[in-house]
Protein backbone atom coordinates (compact mmCIF):
# COMPACT_ATOMS: atom_id res chain seq x y z
CA UNK A 1 0.00 0.00 0.00
CA UNK A 2 1.17 3.52 -0.62
CA UNK A 3 1.73 6.05 2.14
CA UNK A 4 -0.63 8.89 1.29
CA UNK A 5 0.38 11.86 3.46
CA UNK A 6 -0.93 14.51 1.09
CA UNK A 7 -4.57 14.20 2.21
CA UNK A 8 -4.07 15.81 5.65
CA UNK A 9 -1.90 18.49 4.09
CA UNK A 10 -4.53 19.22 1.45
CA UNK A 11 -7.27 19.37 4.06
CA UNK A 12 -5.23 21.77 6.22
CA UNK A 13 -4.51 23.93 3.19
CA UNK A 14 -8.18 24.05 2.20
CA UNK A 15 -9.28 24.96 5.73
CA UNK A 16 -6.64 27.68 5.89
CA UNK A 17 -7.66 29.03 2.51
CA UNK A 18 -11.31 29.05 3.56
CA UNK A 19 -10.57 30.93 6.77
CA UNK A 20 -8.38 33.42 4.94
CA UNK A 21 -11.00 34.05 2.28
CA UNK A 22 -13.74 34.49 4.88
CA UNK A 23 -11.59 36.93 6.85
CA UNK A 24 -10.80 38.88 3.69
CA UNK A 25 -14.48 39.13 2.83
CA UNK A 26 -15.45 40.22 6.31
CA UNK A 27 -12.66 42.77 6.69
CA UNK A 28 -12.93 44.31 3.22
CA UNK A 29 -14.23 47.90 3.15
CA UNK A 30 -17.65 47.23 1.60
CA UNK A 31 -21.21 47.80 2.65
CA UNK A 32 -22.80 45.21 4.92
CA UNK A 33 -25.27 44.13 2.26
CA UNK A 34 -22.55 43.67 -0.37
CA UNK A 35 -20.36 41.77 2.10
CA UNK A 36 -23.24 39.44 3.02
CA UNK A 37 -23.98 38.77 -0.66
CA UNK A 38 -20.35 38.04 -1.42
CA UNK A 39 -20.04 35.83 1.64
CA UNK A 40 -23.22 33.92 0.72
CA UNK A 41 -21.96 33.41 -2.85
CA UNK A 42 -18.57 32.30 -1.57
CA UNK A 43 -20.19 29.86 0.88
CA UNK A 44 -22.30 28.35 -1.90
CA UNK A 45 -19.18 27.84 -4.02
CA UNK A 46 -17.35 26.35 -1.03
CA UNK A 47 -20.27 24.00 -0.42
CA UNK A 48 -20.23 22.84 -4.06
CA UNK A 49 -16.47 22.26 -3.98
CA UNK A 50 -16.74 20.36 -0.71
CA UNK A 51 -19.49 18.13 -2.11
CA UNK A 52 -17.33 17.41 -5.16
CA UNK A 53 -14.33 16.52 -2.98
CA UNK A 54 -16.46 14.26 -0.79
CA UNK A 55 -17.88 12.52 -3.86
CA UNK A 56 -14.37 11.94 -5.20
CA UNK A 57 -13.28 10.62 -1.81
CA UNK A 58 -16.26 8.28 -1.67
CA UNK A 59 -15.47 6.94 -5.13
CA UNK A 60 -11.85 6.39 -4.14
CA UNK A 61 -12.97 4.59 -0.99
CA UNK A 62 -15.30 2.32 -3.00
CA UNK A 63 -12.48 1.49 -5.42
CA UNK A 64 -10.12 0.61 -2.57
CA UNK A 65 -12.81 -1.51 -0.88
CA UNK A 66 -13.32 -3.43 -4.14
CA UNK A 67 -9.58 -4.09 -4.37
CA UNK A 68 -9.51 -5.37 -0.80
CA UNK A 69 -12.54 -7.62 -1.45
CA UNK A 70 -10.86 -9.12 -4.52
CA UNK A 71 -7.61 -9.72 -2.65
CA UNK A 72 -9.40 -11.36 0.28
CA UNK A 73 -11.39 -13.57 -2.08
CA UNK A 74 -8.23 -14.57 -3.95
CA UNK A 75 -6.44 -15.29 -0.68
CA UNK A 76 -9.37 -17.39 0.56
CA UNK A 77 -9.32 -19.40 -2.66
CA UNK A 78 -5.57 -19.93 -2.35
CA UNK A 79 -5.95 -21.15 1.24
CA UNK A 80 -8.83 -23.43 0.25
CA UNK A 81 -6.75 -24.95 -2.56
CA UNK A 82 -3.86 -25.45 -0.16
CA UNK A 83 -6.07 -27.39 2.23
CA UNK A 84 -8.13 -29.18 -0.41
CA UNK A 85 -11.42 -27.38 0.13
CA UNK A 86 -13.45 -24.87 -1.77
CA UNK A 87 -13.63 -21.17 -1.11
CA UNK A 88 -16.86 -19.24 -1.60
N, C-alpha and C positions, 0 to 999 in steps of 0.2 A: 504494500500500500504506500502511497505517496504521503509525505508530510506536508499538509496544506496549511501554512501559517499565514497566508495572505488574507484569509477571511476575517480574522479579528482585526487586522490592520485596516482592511477596507471598511469594516463596520465603524471603527473608531474614526476614520477619515470622514465618512459620511455623516456621522453624528456631529463631528466638529464643524463640518461645512454647513450643516443645517443650523447649528447654533449661531455660527458667524453670520449667515445670511439673515436669520431672524433678528439678530442684534442690529445689523446694518439697516434693515427695514424699519425697525422701531426707533432707531436713533437718527434717521435721516430727517432733514428739515423739510417736512411736508405737512400738509393738513392732516388732521386726524382721519377724515373720511378717506382721503387718498391712501394713507398708510394702511388703513383697515382693508381697503380693496386690494392693494398690492399684497398684503399679508395673506388674505383669503385666497388669492390667485396662486401665490407661492405654495400655500399649504395644499391646495388641490393638486398642483404639479408634484409636490413631494409625496402625496398619497398615491398618485398614479405610479410614480417611480418605485415606491416601496412595494406596491402590489406586484409590479413587474419583477422586481428582485425576488420577492417571496415565491412567485410562480416558477421562476428559473431555479431557485433553490429546491422547491418541491420536486421539480422534474429531475434534477440531479440526484436527489435522495431516492426517488423511484428507480432510477437507472442503477444506482449503487445497490439497492435492495435486490433488484433482479439479478445482478452479478453474484451477490452473495448466495441467493437461492440456487442459482445454477451450480455454483461451486460446492455447496453443501450436498446437493443432489448427486453430483458427480462423485464426491467423496463417499457418500453413502453407498453408491453402486460399486465403487472400488472395494470398500470394506466387505460388502455382501459377496462379491466375487471371491475375495480372499478367503472367506469363511464358508463358501459354497451355498449361500442363500441367495435370495432375491431382494433387491431394494425396491421401494415403492416407485 
